[in-house]
Amino acid sequence: MFTKVIENASSTTLLPIIKQKIVPDSIVYTDGWRGYNVLDVSEFKHYRINHQKKFVDKKNHINGIENFWNQAKRHLRKFNGIPKQHFSLFLKECEWRFNHPNQKMQLLILKQWVKEILN
C-alpha cells in the first residue's frame, strides 16, 4: 500500500505518482473514476471494475484498496477529527499499519527504530 495526500485527483496529478510506484507493463485495476482515464493510453494494462454492475470480475477486484480505506477510516475515527496540516502523518501511519498487519512485527520494528535512535 502507498498513500499520498494530493491536491486533486485529476489524471495530471495521478499519472506521475502511478508511474513512480508501478512498473511499466503492470496490470492495474481501478474503479471507474475519470482520473484513471489516462491509464487507458499509458504503458500499463488497465482494467476497470464497474461497481455499479459488480464488485468482482472473475478473480479481479479492487477489494484490497477498499479494505485499506475501511481500516483507515475506522482507525482515524478514534481521533474525533484531525488537523488538516497533520492528516498526511496520520494517513502514513494507517499505511504502515496496513503494510505490517502483524502486531508483534509492528512492535519489533518500533523497538528497533527506538534502539537505532538511542544509539
Buried (B, 14 or more C-beta within 10 A) or exposed (E): BEBEEEEEEEBEBBBEEBEEEBEEEEEBBBBEEEBBBBBEEBEBEBBBBEEEEEEEBEEEBBEEEEEBEEBBEEBBEEEEEEEEEEEEEBBBBBBBBBEBEEEEEBEEEEEEEEEEEEE
